[in-house]
């Protein structure tokens, strides 16, 4: 049986309700804003409702004021508000109120391997990669040249 694809407007309200009830849920990545750490169609994130304030480097799943759903990394956290940045982006979004966040990533199935926050690759993207956002366009060109020659 192949997986079903549902529109975000149908799926996400159900996910939010299940997460509020304590569920841990998988979600297949569909966008490219978290490249190169997460690849659309290949990687699955495992979501859980946060039980403590998120920290810099955590990956949050949140809803923007326009209703769109986003999975990005926390670049800055202050009481009651967060700033976010996708791993493939250079422009920080925020501050957004903490109430916008309804889940965080607790693990990733990345190309068949389970990767958790203590893994060196996760720590690299939460640390040095996050710190050097301005250099990302050049680094991503090199990445795309190796992994997606048609997009370079």
C-alpha positions as CSV (number, residue, x, y, z in Angstrom):
1,X,0.0,0.0,0.0
2,X,1.5,3.3,-1.0
3,X,1.3,6.4,1.2
4,X,-1.5,8.9,0.6
5,X,-0.8,12.6,0.0
6,X,-3.3,14.9,1.6
7,X,-3.6,18.7,1.3
8,X,-2.1,20.6,4.3
9,X,-5.5,22.2,5.0
10,X,-6.9,18.7,5.7
11,X,-4.0,17.0,7.4
12,X,-2.5,19.7,9.6
13,X,-5.5,20.5,11.8
14,X,-5.7,16.7,12.5
15,X,-1.9,16.6,13.3
16,X,-2.2,19.6,15.6
17,X,-5.0,17.9,17.6
18,X,-3.2,14.6,17.8
19,X,0.0,16.3,18.9
20,X,-1.9,18.2,21.6
21,X,-3.1,14.8,22.8
22,X,0.5,13.6,23.2
23,X,1.0,11.7,20.0
24,X,4.3,11.5,18.2
25,X,3.8,11.6,14.5
26,X,5.8,11.2,11.3
27,X,5.7,13.7,8.4
28,X,7.4,13.3,5.1
29,X,9.3,16.5,4.1
30,X,7.8,18.3,1.0
31,X,9.7,21.6,0.7
32,X,13.3,22.5,0.0
33,X,13.8,25.2,2.7
34,X,15.7,22.7,5.0
35,X,18.2,21.5,2.4
36,X,20.7,20.1,2.7
37,X,19.9,18.5,6.1
38,X,16.4,17.4,5.0
39,X,15.5,16.4,1.4
40,X,11.9,16.5,0.2
41,X,10.4,13.1,-0.6
42,X,13.3,11.3,1.0
43,X,13.2,12.3,4.6
44,X,10.6,11.9,7.3
45,X,10.6,14.0,10.5
46,X,9.1,12.7,13.8
47,X,7.1,15.4,15.5
48,X,6.1,15.9,19.2
49,X,4.5,18.8,21.0
50,X,7.2,20.7,22.9
51,X,7.2,20.1,26.7
52,X,9.7,22.9,27.3
53,X,10.7,26.1,25.6
54,X,12.7,25.5,22.4
55,X,16.3,26.4,22.1
56,X,18.5,27.7,19.3
57,X,19.1,24.9,16.8
58,X,15.9,23.1,17.5
59,X,13.6,22.3,14.5
60,X,10.1,23.7,15.0
61,X,6.9,23.0,13.1
62,X,4.8,26.2,13.3
63,X,1.9,28.0,11.7
64,X,2.3,31.5,10.2
65,X,-0.4,34.1,10.6
66,X,-1.4,33.5,7.0
67,X,-2.2,29.8,7.9
68,X,0.8,28.2,6.1
69,X,2.7,25.5,7.9
70,X,6.5,25.7,8.1
71,X,9.3,23.5,9.4
72,X,12.4,25.6,10.2
73,X,15.2,25.8,12.8
74,X,15.0,28.2,15.8
75,X,17.7,30.8,15.3
76,X,16.8,32.9,18.3
77,X,14.6,32.3,21.4
78,X,13.3,34.7,24.0
79,X,10.5,34.2,26.5
80,X,7.3,33.9,24.5
81,X,8.8,34.4,21.0
82,X,11.0,32.8,18.4
83,X,12.9,33.6,15.3
84,X,13.2,31.0,12.6
85,X,15.5,30.2,9.6
86,X,15.4,27.3,7.1
87,X,18.7,25.6,6.5
88,X,18.6,26.7,2.9
89,X,17.8,30.3,3.7
90,X,19.5,33.5,4.7
91,X,16.5,35.5,5.8
92,X,15.3,35.2,9.4
93,X,11.6,35.2,10.1
94,X,10.3,36.5,13.4
95,X,9.7,37.2,16.0
96,X,6.6,34.9,16.1
97,X,4.8,34.2,19.3
98,X,5.5,30.8,20.9
99,X,1.9,29.9,20.4
100,X,2.5,29.5,16.7
101,X,4.7,26.5,17.4
102,X,2.7,23.3,17.8
103,X,5.5,20.7,17.4
104,X,9.3,20.2,17.3
105,X,11.3,17.5,15.6
106,X,12.6,14.8,17.9
107,X,14.2,12.6,15.2
108,X,14.6,12.3,11.4
109,X,14.6,9.3,9.1
110,X,17.2,10.6,6.7
111,X,17.8,8.4,3.7
112,X,17.0,5.3,5.7
113,X,19.0,6.2,8.9
114,X,17.5,7.5,12.1
115,X,19.2,10.8,13.1
116,X,18.5,12.3,16.5
117,X,19.6,15.7,18.0
118,X,22.8,14.3,19.5
119,X,24.0,13.0,16.1
120,X,27.0,14.9,14.8
121,X,25.2,15.8,11.5
122,X,22.3,17.3,13.4
123,X,24.7,19.2,15.7
124,X,26.6,20.6,12.6
125,X,23.4,22.1,11.1
126,X,22.2,23.4,14.6
127,X,25.7,24.9,15.2
128,X,28.2,26.0,12.5
129,X,25.6,25.9,9.7
130,X,23.2,28.0,11.6
131,X,25.9,30.5,12.6
132,X,27.1,31.1,9.1
133,X,23.8,31.8,7.3
134,X,25.4,34.5,5.0
135,X,27.7,31.9,3.4
136,X,24.9,29.5,2.6
137,X,24.2,30.6,-1.0
138,X,27.7,29.7,-2.1
139,X,27.7,26.5,-0.1
140,X,24.3,25.5,-1.5
141,X,25.5,26.0,-5.0
142,X,28.3,23.5,-4.4
143,X,25.8,21.1,-2.8
144,X,23.4,21.4,-5.7
145,X,26.3,20.9,-8.2
146,X,27.1,17.5,-6.5
147,X,23.6,16.4,-5.7
148,X,21.3,18.1,-8.2
149,X,23.4,19.0,-11.3
150,X,20.3,20.2,-13.2
151,X,19.6,22.9,-10.6
152,X,23.1,24.5,-10.6
